Amino acid sequence: KTKQTVATKSDSNSRLGTDKDHDETPSKQKVCFKSAKEHDIPEDLNKILENKVMETISNLYYVKVSVVEAACLDGDDEEGIVSKTISSHSDLIPGVYEGGLKIWECTFDLIDYLSEAEVQFANKTVLDLGCGAGLLGIVALKGKAENVHFQDYNSTVIDKITLPNVVANCMNLGSADNKKTGKPPLKRSKKAECSPDLLNKCRFISGEWSEVSHLLLSSNKPFSKYNIILTSETIYNPDYYSTLHDTLAQLLDEKGCVYLASKVLYFGVGGGTSLFEQFIKDRNVFQSRIVKTIDKGLQRTIMEIAFK
């Protein structure tokens, strides 16, 4: 039987990440980056949700990662990222796995800020860059964005985490019955139904940032540069700053805006808010400003970036 349940506690054995800065310093050895791949949405949505356990947080549905990891260890992981993280004792393996199975805490900082600042997504094209669970992009979908694209380094993350999360949340948004009862969509044994209009707004892409940019810009599919790019905890490694900066410059609309959530300093890795701000200043392409600082625990920030 297909296992489709919902945990009522938002932190019920969930793998929410808070210590990206405490991971081991990335190896300086030469790495081979992943080419870009577009992931099609399967026609059978029940298959996407098969054997998934759903949890809720911030009124968003997301898969219970420990269940996904167990399935991956049983062979349902072509990239082998779960076994590699276990053997390396690290949540980050440069060029192999970039942390997409966890929901890092700055994601929730950015979700809160988007609500507080009343950022408008209606009729906007949005990119969730380094999406992992895809919660930021799902917030944009709920805000009636015209198109939302989800990118993560690892194809396993897109297939096993991002896609199921988007489908589960689209089922909830697209079901009038769920809206009336307030019941989670996956508590029922009905065949999964999802508004096609919502999923048609989405694209899912895995791979390294420069490869993803090339795929988007050279694809035969219609492509409009993004009005809004959302990204969280993507500046922990200074080695990636050049590629990240170039990707933003290539994909952001000339009047667009980037919202970037990060820790002020990632201990043991080297990156952080100030270092990336200086990088932006030196490149002289964008202007940036800190729009929110969170002092609880390790200091974190929300940065707004736009073309000069």
GIPEPE-V169146 format. One record per pair of residues at least 24 apart in sequence whose ideal C-beta (glycine too) atoms are under 6 Angstrom apart, sorted by the first residue. I is the first residue (numbers start at 1). J is the second residue. Records with the same first field share a line. If there is no record, write none. Layout:
I=J  J
//
This chain:
2=50
3=51
4=49  186
5=53
6=54  184  186  187
7=55
10=56  57
12=55
13=66
14=55
15=65  102
16=103
17=102  104
18=105
20=104  233  236
21=263  266  267
23=90  91  92
24=90
25=268
26=94  237
31=94  95
32=95
33=95  208
34=207  208
35=207  211
36=205  207  211  212  215
37=155  206  207
38=205
39=158  204
41=199
45=167  192  194
46=192
48=163  164  167
49=164
52=164
54=168  186
58=111
60=135  138
61=168  169
62=133  165
63=161  164
65=101
68=160
77=156
79=154  156
81=154  156
97=154
98=153
100=132  152  154  157
103=133
104=233
106=232  233  261  262  300
107=135  232
109=261  294  300
110=232  261
111=139
113=292  302
121=145
124=227  228
125=224  226  227
126=228
127=226  229
128=230
129=229  231
130=231  234
131=162
133=161  165
134=162  165  166
136=230
138=169
147=201
148=201  202
149=203
150=204
151=205  212
152=206
155=206
158=204  206
167=194
170=194  198  199
174=198
209=243  247
210=243
213=247  250  251
225=251  253
226=251  252  253  256
227=253  256
228=257
229=258
230=259
231=260
232=261
233=262
235=262  271  276
236=266  269  271
237=269  271
238=270  271
241=279
245=283
249=285
254=307
257=306
258=305
260=303
261=302
263=298  300
264=299
273=301
//
